[in-house]
Structure formats: C-alpha cells, structure tokens
Amino acid sequence: MACTLQQEYLQIPVVTRAYTTACVLTTAAVQLEIITPFQLYFNPDLILRNYQVWRLITNFLFFGPVGFNFLFNMIFLYRYCRMLEEGSFRGRTADFVFMFLFGGLLMTIFGTFVSLVFLGQAFTIMLVYVWSRRNPNVRMNFFGLLNFQAPFLPWVLMGFSLLLGNSIIVDLLGIAVGHVYFFLEDVFPNQPGGGRWLRTPSIIKMLFDTPEEDANYNPLPEERPGGFAWGEGQRLGG
C-alpha cells in the first residue's frame, strides 16, 4: 500500500508535485502551530525593511485552515496545474516554471495595491484560466448543476466564491493575470505585427528542461481531469 502511494506520488509531474506538497506542508505546519499565518502573509514593509523575503513565496502557499475552502482550492490547484503540465506544457517544464514566476510577479505587484495578504487562491484561478482558454471545446459540469464551455469556468468559480460570501477581488486578480499571460503567450504572437514578448531565460531552461521524454510515461488525460465530479469536462466532437 505504502509503495503504491509512493509510486502514485512520484508519477505526479514535478512542478505540480512540488507546489501542492509545499501548500499541504505549510498548512500542516500552521495546524500544528509550528508556524503562524502572521509569519507567512504578504507584507511589503516587512519584506523591504526587515528583509523577510520568504513572504514573497509563503503567501502563495497558505490557503487557510483545513476545511472546505482549503480542500476545494487544493483539488482545483492539483487538477488544473497537473493538466497544464501534462498538456500544453508537456516536455516544457522550464516554460511552466517561467509562467509561475511571471504570474507570481504580476500578482505580487497588483497585490500591493489591493492589499491582499495571501495570493494562493488567485494563483489557482490563473492556472484555471490559462487551461480553460487553451481548451475552449471542453464541456464542463460543475457540481452536476451547470453545463458550460471551459472558458466560462473561472467566472463560474468567481460566482461560487460570491455565493460563499468571499471577496471576488482574489478571483478577478487571478483572471486578470491569467489573461495577460494568455494574451502575451498565445494571442499576440499570432497577430499581424505581433511577436513573442515572453521568452523563458536560458538559465531556467538549463535547470528544468530534460533532453528527451520518457516514452512509457502515461499522462493524465485532459478530457477527464482527475476523476473528480467538480468541473468534470468532456471534449466536444470526441
């Protein structure tokens, strides 16, 4: 049993595995009172004046105490992060890492002006947005209640947050940053007179890209993401 769980864990793509593991361990450390959220939240003054630079990272790792909101975010984070890494970023780990860095930088800048202290949920929405725009023909089913095309998924999630009484600023930030990345990476280069503004630095390619793929690797199919009922999709015409 333990060996099987270890094998399943190691089959998760490296970026998805690293990020979701860091989020779970951070939450566990808070639950065990090893650390407190006050040591993790985004605070520009403490970062610049007290050199607490770890806050630039830790504010993306904490999704609140263990509960429905935490589990909901973890499921969507794991699912769409993995589908991106095994789908449009298959064999392009360095480009995926660069998307993380680009999205995190923009959110950090914008988060300064809207006074957000934790940006993990916005980051999840960004991943969902990019996946949904790159898979426009997938039909989604949300909680068995709504059927819609994949590009509407981020907006459905925002509406769900609103129903739960949460602020939609976080969702709007994730959608905005996701759209900026999608436009610069997928839309603008294909426009007349356009070009690629986002280029992964060679140092990141050297660190993360592998020279060849494993022919025996079995990726999670994008047509049926993760086996969960939440946001389950079916590609049209398939």
Disulfide bonds with the S-S distance in Angstrom:
none
